[in-house]
């Protein structure tokens, strides 16, 4: 049976990718297809799916700053959206009930309120997967969406605790001492090296210490993995650990999406109910957009964050199942079909977020520049002649080389504000910005002084989007980009880059040049 799951996931995922859809859409369709043929999920698949979600939350924590959750646009925005959407969805469900929808005819108001509450949540797994595929986890809208999702996860823990009446064990108070373990955890990270032991340490911390520890005291295991990741976020190897776990986490998440499709056999009644719930999905997205816009974010930021959150959450399945067991609902109202359909609708919308923004930007007006949220403020390029997009190791090395040769002519652009601050503290001219943002280019190139752009972002898709924006604005300077694979280099050159460099082969060239410059070897030439 496991061979059937693997084969179906690969074949349909591959077809989805060739149709320019995220592979996760293929995994969902594969699950539905297997379900129609009578194939059922098993304990192995469910366990691997849970492991994938736990590792994902752990890696989110590794990139998340606690102080970001204390920003009003995060905690207040998540709370306001939850209250508004619960109210709107409850009223809409009451309307469907009085219109004679059979599935809701015997449901009391309190149960409709519960369904509305469950519909207000968005899927953390889906949103993070979409952001990672686009390379925009650290963008302004990406961090905003993730912060809201973390707050929703906290709301879920509070609800599950209150609804079951099961309080955590009295010794759960010991979890407040976790920050005291940070020096020990940091020490373990430092001693784990860079190979398989680092991966094993990450799995141990996420599954045993984090998830296992919280489960032991009667708390939600996933929350434990998230919090432990947040405790390690300040360590210099946090990013390396996240990358080391990436492929393993992605493999397990394939099981998650397959399991969603296999969760419930499609029926006509369930499908019709799911279609009714789909009518409410645009309301959810509109409420996200309205709430975020109240905090003076630009239209693009509000729109892309809303598209990332434009889905129903698997939490709805948990609420439906729990309510059924407690006798609050006559059946599992929130079926997997509605959750899965929301993923299928949201995936292409999220992927084409920039295109949607360009087509709808005339309908909305950005706040005045002086009133913009600090996280979304206008960018001033100054006198820069060279712009380096992506200030990781490659971008930083390029910046330092240009500085050594030509002086202070560069401007570095980094997604993460904390990374940009660190570069500025080290004396580099670096700002925080999103190179995939069309508005970014409208602001960054208005002086006409920029002669060269280096695309050094770690994700190929982000470099492609930035290149397309430069071409659209008829940038007359030179463009160079990095790539990991030969086909990526070919695509960049075909799309208008003047030079493309394979980071692996160029690393060897740079190493040889460095050796010759510093050691001055005297070899006999043949």
C-alpha positions as CSV (number, residue, x, y, z in Angstrom):
1,X,0.0,0.0,0.0
2,X,2.9,2.4,0.8
3,X,4.1,1.9,-2.8
4,X,0.7,2.9,-4.1
5,X,0.8,6.2,-2.0
6,X,4.4,7.0,-3.2
7,X,3.6,6.2,-6.9
8,X,0.3,8.2,-6.9
9,X,1.9,11.2,-5.1
10,X,4.8,11.4,-7.5
11,X,2.9,10.9,-10.8
12,X,0.1,13.4,-10.0
13,X,2.5,15.8,-8.3
14,X,4.7,15.8,-11.4
15,X,1.7,16.4,-13.7
16,X,0.6,19.3,-11.5
17,X,4.1,20.8,-11.7
18,X,4.1,20.5,-15.5
19,X,0.7,22.3,-15.4
20,X,2.4,25.2,-13.5
21,X,0.6,24.3,-10.3
22,X,2.2,23.7,-6.9
23,X,2.9,20.0,-6.4
24,X,0.8,20.0,-3.3
25,X,-2.3,20.4,-5.5
26,X,-1.2,17.1,-7.2
27,X,-0.8,15.4,-3.8
28,X,-4.3,16.4,-2.8
29,X,-5.8,15.2,-6.1
30,X,-3.9,12.0,-5.7
31,X,-5.5,11.5,-2.3
32,X,-9.0,12.1,-3.6
33,X,-8.3,9.8,-6.5
34,X,-7.2,7.0,-4.3
35,X,-10.1,7.6,-2.0
36,X,-12.5,7.2,-4.9
37,X,-11.0,3.8,-5.6
38,X,-11.6,2.7,-2.1
39,X,-8.0,3.2,-0.8
40,X,-7.9,4.3,2.8
41,X,-5.3,6.0,4.9
42,X,-3.2,4.0,7.4
43,X,-1.5,4.6,10.6
44,X,1.9,4.9,9.0
45,X,0.8,7.7,6.6
46,X,-1.0,9.5,9.5
47,X,2.1,9.3,11.7
48,X,4.4,10.6,8.9
49,X,1.9,13.4,8.3
50,X,1.9,14.4,11.9
51,X,5.7,14.3,11.9
52,X,5.8,16.7,8.9
53,X,3.5,19.2,10.6
54,X,5.6,19.1,13.8
55,X,8.9,19.6,12.0
56,X,7.4,22.4,10.0
57,X,6.3,24.3,13.1
58,X,9.7,23.7,14.6
59,X,11.4,25.2,11.5
60,X,9.0,28.1,11.6
61,X,10.0,28.7,15.2
62,X,13.7,28.8,14.2
63,X,13.0,31.8,12.0
64,X,10.5,33.5,14.3
65,X,11.2,36.3,16.8
66,X,9.1,36.4,19.9
67,X,8.9,40.2,19.7
68,X,7.2,40.0,16.3
69,X,4.1,38.4,18.0
70,X,3.9,41.4,20.3
71,X,3.4,43.8,17.4
72,X,-0.1,45.1,17.3
73,X,-0.7,44.2,13.6
74,X,0.0,40.5,14.6
75,X,-1.9,40.0,17.8
76,X,-4.6,42.6,17.3
77,X,-5.0,41.8,13.6
78,X,-5.3,38.0,14.3
79,X,-7.8,38.7,17.1
80,X,-9.9,41.2,15.1
81,X,-10.1,38.9,12.1
82,X,-11.1,35.9,14.2
83,X,-13.9,37.8,15.9
84,X,-15.2,39.4,12.6
85,X,-15.0,36.2,10.5
86,X,-16.6,34.1,13.2
87,X,-19.5,36.6,13.4
88,X,-19.9,36.9,9.6
89,X,-19.7,33.1,9.0
90,X,-22.2,32.4,11.7
91,X,-24.7,34.9,10.2
92,X,-24.1,33.4,6.7
93,X,-24.7,29.9,8.0
94,X,-27.9,31.0,9.7
95,X,-29.0,32.4,6.4
96,X,-28.3,29.1,4.6
97,X,-30.2,27.3,7.4
98,X,-33.3,29.5,7.0
99,X,-33.1,29.1,3.2
100,X,-33.7,25.4,3.8
101,X,-30.2,23.8,3.5
102,X,-30.9,20.3,4.8
103,X,-27.4,19.7,6.3
104,X,-27.9,22.7,8.6
105,X,-31.6,22.5,9.4
106,X,-31.2,20.8,12.8
107,X,-28.2,22.7,13.9
108,X,-28.7,25.1,16.9
109,X,-27.2,28.6,16.9
110,X,-24.5,27.7,19.4
111,X,-23.3,24.9,17.0
112,X,-23.4,27.3,14.0
113,X,-21.2,29.7,16.1
114,X,-18.8,26.9,16.6
115,X,-18.6,26.1,12.9
116,X,-18.1,29.8,12.2
117,X,-15.2,29.9,14.6
118,X,-13.6,26.9,13.0
119,X,-14.0,28.4,9.5
120,X,-12.1,31.5,10.7
121,X,-8.8,29.7,10.9
122,X,-6.3,29.3,8.0
123,X,-4.0,26.4,7.3
124,X,-0.4,26.9,8.6
125,X,0.8,24.0,6.6
126,X,-0.6,25.3,3.3
127,X,0.5,28.9,3.8
128,X,4.1,28.0,4.8
129,X,4.4,25.5,1.9
130,X,3.2,28.2,-0.6
131,X,5.6,30.8,0.8
132,X,8.5,28.5,0.8
133,X,7.9,27.5,-2.8
134,X,8.0,31.2,-3.8
135,X,11.0,31.9,-1.6
136,X,9.0,34.6,0.3
137,X,9.0,33.3,3.8
138,X,10.9,36.4,5.0
139,X,9.0,39.0,3.0
140,X,6.9,41.6,4.8
141,X,3.7,39.9,3.8
142,X,5.1,36.5,4.5
143,X,6.2,37.3,8.1
144,X,2.8,39.0,8.6
145,X,0.9,35.9,7.5
146,X,3.1,33.6,9.6
147,X,2.6,35.7,12.7
148,X,-1.2,35.6,12.3
149,X,-1.1,31.8,11.9
150,X,1.0,31.4,15.1
151,X,-1.6,33.5,16.9
152,X,-4.3,31.3,15.5
153,X,-2.5,28.3,16.7
154,X,-2.5,29.8,20.2
155,X,-6.2,30.4,19.9
156,X,-6.7,26.7,18.9
157,X,-4.8,25.5,22.0
158,X,-7.0,27.7,24.2
159,X,-10.2,26.4,22.5
160,X,-9.2,22.7,22.7
161,X,-8.3,23.1,26.4
162,X,-11.6,24.9,27.2
163,X,-13.9,22.6,25.2
164,X,-12.6,19.3,26.5
165,X,-12.4,20.6,30.1
166,X,-9.0,19.0,30.3
167,X,-6.5,21.3,31.9
168,X,-2.8,20.7,31.5
169,X,-1.2,18.7,34.3
170,X,-0.1,20.8,37.3
171,X,3.5,20.3,36.5
172,X,3.0,22.0,33.1
173,X,4.1,25.1,35.0
174,X,7.6,23.8,34.6
175,X,7.4,24.8,30.9
176,X,8.1,28.4,32.0
177,X,11.6,27.3,32.9
178,X,12.4,26.3,29.3
179,X,14.2,29.6,28.6
180,X,16.7,28.6,31.3
181,X,17.6,25.6,29.1
182,X,18.7,27.9,26.3
183,X,22.4,27.9,27.1
184,X,22.4,24.1,27.2
185,X,20.5,23.9,23.9
186,X,22.9,26.4,22.3
187,X,25.8,24.3,23.4
188,X,24.3,21.2,21.9
189,X,23.9,23.0,18.6
190,X,27.5,24.2,18.6
191,X,28.8,20.7,19.2
192,X,26.5,18.9,16.7
193,X,28.7,19.8,13.7
194,X,27.2,20.2,10.2
195,X,26.2,16.7,9.1
196,X,23.8,14.0,10.0
197,X,24.2,14.6,13.8
198,X,22.8,18.1,13.3
199,X,19.7,16.7,11.5
200,X,19.3,14.1,14.3
201,X,19.6,16.8,16.9
202,X,16.9,18.8,15.2
203,X,14.5,15.8,15.1
204,X,15.3,15.1,18.8
205,X,14.6,18.6,19.9
206,X,11.4,19.0,17.8
207,X,9.8,15.6,18.4
208,X,11.1,14.5,21.8
209,X,11.9,17.7,23.8
210,X,9.3,20.0,22.2
211,X,6.4,17.9,21.0
212,X,6.9,15.1,23.5
213,X,7.5,17.4,26.5
214,X,4.3,19.3,25.8
215,X,2.3,16.2,25.3
216,X,3.6,14.8,28.6
217,X,2.1,17.7,30.5
218,X,-1.2,17.7,28.6
219,X,-0.4,20.5,26.1
220,X,-0.7,20.5,22.3
221,X,2.5,18.8,20.9
222,X,2.8,21.0,17.8
223,X,2.9,24.1,20.0
224,X,5.8,22.6,21.9
225,X,7.8,22.1,18.7
226,X,7.0,25.7,17.7
227,X,8.1,27.2,21.1
228,X,11.3,25.2,21.2
229,X,12.2,26.4,17.7
230,X,11.6,30.0,18.9
231,X,14.0,29.4,21.8
232,X,16.7,28.5,19.3
233,X,16.0,31.2,16.8
234,X,18.7,33.6,18.1
235,X,21.5,31.0,17.6
236,X,23.8,31.4,14.6
237,X,23.1,27.9,13.5
238,X,19.3,28.2,13.6
239,X,19.2,28.9,9.8
240,X,21.5,26.0,9.1
241,X,19.4,23.6,11.2
242,X,16.3,24.8,9.4
243,X,17.9,24.1,6.0
244,X,19.2,20.7,7.2
245,X,15.6,19.6,8.1
246,X,14.0,21.1,5.0
247,X,14.0,18.0,2.7
248,X,12.9,15.7,5.5
249,X,10.1,18.0,6.4
250,X,9.0,18.4,2.8
251,X,8.9,14.6,2.3
252,X,6.7,14.1,5.4
253,X,4.4,17.0,4.3
254,X,3.6,15.0,1.1
255,X,2.0,12.5,3.5
256,X,0.0,15.3,5.1
257,X,-1.6,16.4,1.8
258,X,-2.2,12.8,0.7
259,X,-3.9,12.2,4.1
260,X,-6.2,15.2,3.7
261,X,-7.5,13.8,0.4
262,X,-7.9,10.3,2.0
263,X,-9.6,11.6,5.1
264,X,-13.1,11.2,4.0
265,X,-14.8,9.5,1.0
266,X,-16.5,12.1,-1.2
267,X,-20.3,11.9,-1.2
268,X,-22.8,14.0,-3.0
269,X,-24.1,15.5,0.2
270,X,-20.6,16.3,1.4
271,X,-19.6,17.8,-1.9
272,X,-22.7,20.1,-2.0
273,X,-22.0,21.2,1.6
274,X,-18.4,21.9,0.6
275,X,-19.5,24.0,-2.3
276,X,-21.7,26.0,0.1
277,X,-18.7,26.6,2.4
278,X,-16.7,27.7,-0.7
279,X,-19.1,30.6,-1.0
280,X,-17.8,31.9,2.3
281,X,-14.1,31.7,1.3
282,X,-14.0,35.1,-0.5
283,X,-15.5,36.7,2.6
284,X,-12.6,35.3,4.6
285,X,-10.1,36.8,2.2
286,X,-11.9,40.1,2.1
287,X,-11.9,40.3,5.9
288,X,-8.1,39.6,6.0
289,X,-7.5,42.3,3.5
290,X,-9.7,44.8,5.3
291,X,-8.0,44.1,8.7
292,X,-4.5,44.3,7.4
293,X,-5.3,47.5,5.5
294,X,-6.4,49.1,8.8
295,X,-2.8,48.8,10.0
296,X,-1.6,51.0,7.1
297,X,0.1,48.3,5.0
298,X,0.4,48.8,1.3
299,X,-2.2,47.3,-0.9
300,X,0.2,44.7,-2.3
301,X,1.2,43.6,1.2
302,X,-2.3,43.2,2.4
303,X,-3.4,41.4,-0.8
304,X,-0.6,38.9,-0.9
305,X,-0.9,38.1,2.9
306,X,-4.6,37.6,2.4
307,X,-4.0,35.3,-0.6
308,X,-1.6,33.2,1.6
309,X,-4.3,32.9,4.2
310,X,-7.1,32.3,1.7
311,X,-8.1,28.8,2.7
312,X,-9.8,26.7,5.4
313,X,-7.7,25.0,8.0
314,X,-7.4,21.4,8.9
315,X,-8.3,22.7,12.4
316,X,-11.9,22.7,11.1
317,X,-11.7,18.9,10.9
318,X,-10.5,18.7,14.5
319,X,-13.3,21.0,15.7
320,X,-15.9,19.0,13.7
321,X,-14.7,15.7,15.1
322,X,-14.5,17.0,18.6
323,X,-17.9,18.6,18.5
324,X,-19.4,15.3,17.1
325,X,-17.9,13.3,20.0
326,X,-19.2,15.8,22.6
327,X,-22.7,15.8,21.0
328,X,-22.6,19.4,19.9
329,X,-23.1,18.5,16.3
330,X,-25.2,15.7,14.7
331,X,-22.3,14.8,12.3
332,X,-18.9,15.9,11.2
333,X,-20.1,19.0,9.4
334,X,-16.6,20.3,8.5
335,X,-15.7,17.6,6.0
336,X,-12.2,17.2,4.5
337,X,-13.7,18.0,1.1
338,X,-14.2,21.7,2.0
339,X,-10.6,22.0,3.3
340,X,-9.2,20.3,0.3
341,X,-11.2,22.4,-2.2
342,X,-10.0,25.5,-0.5
343,X,-6.4,24.3,-1.0
344,X,-7.1,23.6,-4.7
345,X,-8.6,27.1,-5.2
346,X,-6.0,29.0,-3.1
347,X,-2.8,27.3,-4.5
348,X,-2.9,28.9,-8.0
349,X,-4.2,32.2,-6.6
350,X,-1.3,32.4,-4.1
351,X,1.2,31.5,-6.8
352,X,0.0,34.3,-9.1
353,X,-0.3,36.8,-6.4
354,X,1.9,39.4,-8.1
355,X,-0.1,39.2,-11.3
356,X,-3.4,39.5,-9.4
357,X,-2.0,42.6,-7.7
358,X,-1.0,44.2,-10.9
359,X,-4.5,43.7,-12.4
360,X,-6.3,45.0,-9.3
361,X,-3.9,47.7,-8.1
362,X,-5.9,50.5,-9.8
363,X,-9.0,49.6,-7.7
364,X,-7.3,50.4,-4.4
365,X,-5.2,53.3,-3.1
366,X,-2.1,52.9,-0.9
367,X,-1.9,55.0,2.3
368,X,0.1,58.2,2.1
369,X,3.9,57.5,2.3
370,X,4.2,59.2,5.7
371,X,1.4,57.1,7.2
372,X,2.7,53.7,6.0
373,X,3.4,51.0,8.5
374,X,7.0,51.0,9.5
375,X,7.5,47.5,8.2
376,X,6.2,48.6,4.8
377,X,7.8,52.0,4.4
378,X,9.1,53.7,1.3
379,X,12.6,52.8,0.2
380,X,15.3,55.4,-0.6
381,X,18.1,54.1,-2.8
382,X,20.4,57.1,-2.3
383,X,23.4,57.4,-4.7
384,X,23.8,53.6,-5.3
385,X,25.1,52.5,-8.7
386,X,25.0,48.8,-7.9
387,X,22.1,47.0,-6.3
388,X,22.6,43.6,-4.8
389,X,19.4,41.7,-4.1
390,X,19.9,39.1,-1.4
391,X,22.6,39.7,1.2
392,X,23.3,36.1,2.1
393,X,26.9,34.8,1.9
394,X,27.1,35.3,-1.9
395,X,25.5,38.8,-1.9
396,X,27.7,39.9,1.1
397,X,30.8,38.6,-0.6
398,X,29.9,40.5,-3.8
399,X,29.2,43.7,-1.8
400,X,32.6,43.5,-0.1
401,X,34.4,42.9,-3.4
402,X,32.8,45.9,-5.1
403,X,33.5,48.0,-2.0
404,X,37.2,47.0,-2.1
405,X,37.5,47.8,-5.9
406,X,35.2,50.9,-6.3
407,X,34.3,52.3,-2.9
408,X,30.9,52.9,-1.5
409,X,28.8,52.4,-4.7
410,X,26.6,49.5,-3.6
411,X,23.2,49.1,-2.0
412,X,22.3,45.8,-0.5
413,X,18.6,44.7,-0.3
414,X,17.7,42.0,2.3
415,X,14.2,40.7,3.0
416,X,14.7,40.4,6.8
417,X,14.8,43.6,8.8
418,X,17.0,42.0,11.5
419,X,19.6,40.8,8.9
420,X,19.6,44.3,7.3
421,X,20.2,45.9,10.7
422,X,23.1,43.5,11.3
423,X,24.7,44.5,7.9
424,X,24.3,48.2,8.8
425,X,26.0,47.6,12.1
426,X,28.9,46.1,10.2
427,X,29.2,49.2,8.0
428,X,27.4,48.1,4.9
429,X,24.7,50.1,3.1
430,X,21.8,47.7,3.3
431,X,18.1,48.2,3.4
432,X,15.1,45.9,4.0
433,X,12.9,45.3,0.9
434,X,11.1,42.7,-1.2
435,X,12.6,42.4,-4.6
436,X,9.6,40.5,-5.9
437,X,7.4,43.5,-5.2
438,X,6.5,45.5,-8.3
439,X,6.2,48.7,-6.2
440,X,9.8,48.1,-4.9
441,X,11.1,48.6,-8.4
442,X,9.0,51.7,-9.0
443,X,10.7,53.3,-6.0
444,X,14.2,51.8,-6.2
445,X,15.0,52.8,-9.8
446,X,13.4,56.3,-10.0
447,X,16.8,58.1,-9.8
448,X,18.2,56.4,-12.9
449,X,21.6,56.2,-11.2
450,X,21.6,52.4,-10.9
451,X,24.0,50.8,-13.5
452,X,24.0,47.2,-12.4
453,X,21.8,44.8,-10.5
454,X,23.0,41.5,-9.0
455,X,20.3,38.9,-8.4
456,X,21.8,36.9,-5.5
457,X,18.6,35.7,-3.8
458,X,18.7,32.0,-2.7
459,X,15.5,31.0,-4.5
460,X,15.5,30.8,-8.3
461,X,11.8,31.9,-8.6
462,X,12.5,35.1,-6.7
463,X,15.4,36.0,-9.0
464,X,13.1,35.3,-12.0
465,X,10.4,37.5,-10.7
466,X,12.9,40.3,-10.0
467,X,14.3,39.9,-13.6
468,X,10.9,40.1,-15.1
469,X,10.2,43.3,-13.1
470,X,13.4,44.9,-14.4
471,X,12.5,43.9,-18.0
472,X,9.0,45.3,-17.6
473,X,10.5,48.7,-16.5
474,X,13.0,48.6,-19.3
475,X,16.0,48.8,-17.1
476,X,19.0,49.7,-19.3
477,X,21.8,48.7,-17.0
478,X,23.5,45.3,-16.7
479,X,21.9,42.3,-14.8
480,X,23.8,39.4,-13.4
481,X,22.2,36.5,-11.6
482,X,23.1,33.3,-9.7
483,X,21.7,29.8,-10.2
484,X,22.2,26.4,-8.9
485,X,21.5,24.3,-12.0
486,X,22.4,24.6,-15.7
487,X,18.7,24.8,-16.8
488,X,18.2,27.7,-14.4
489,X,21.2,29.6,-15.9
490,X,19.7,29.0,-19.4
491,X,16.3,30.4,-18.3
492,X,17.8,33.5,-16.8
493,X,19.9,34.2,-19.9
494,X,16.9,33.7,-22.1
495,X,14.9,36.0,-20.0
496,X,17.3,38.9,-20.4
497,X,20.1,38.5,-17.8
498,X,23.5,39.6,-19.2
499,X,25.4,37.0,-17.1
500,X,24.4,34.0,-15.1
501,X,26.7,32.2,-12.7
502,X,26.5,28.7,-11.3
503,X,27.2,29.1,-7.6
504,X,28.9,25.7,-7.3
505,X,31.3,26.0,-10.2
506,X,32.0,29.7,-9.5
507,X,32.8,28.8,-5.9
508,X,35.6,26.7,-7.2
509,X,36.9,29.4,-9.4
510,X,36.8,31.9,-6.6
511,X,38.6,29.5,-4.3
512,X,41.4,29.1,-6.8
513,X,41.7,32.9,-7.3
514,X,41.8,33.4,-3.5
515,X,44.6,30.9,-3.1
516,X,46.6,32.5,-5.9
517,X,46.1,36.0,-4.5
518,X,47.1,35.1,-1.0
519,X,49.7,32.4,-1.3
520,X,51.4,33.6,-4.4
521,X,52.5,30.1,-5.6
522,X,55.3,29.7,-8.1
523,X,54.4,26.9,-10.5
524,X,56.0,25.8,-13.7
525,X,53.8,26.4,-16.7
526,X,53.5,23.6,-19.2
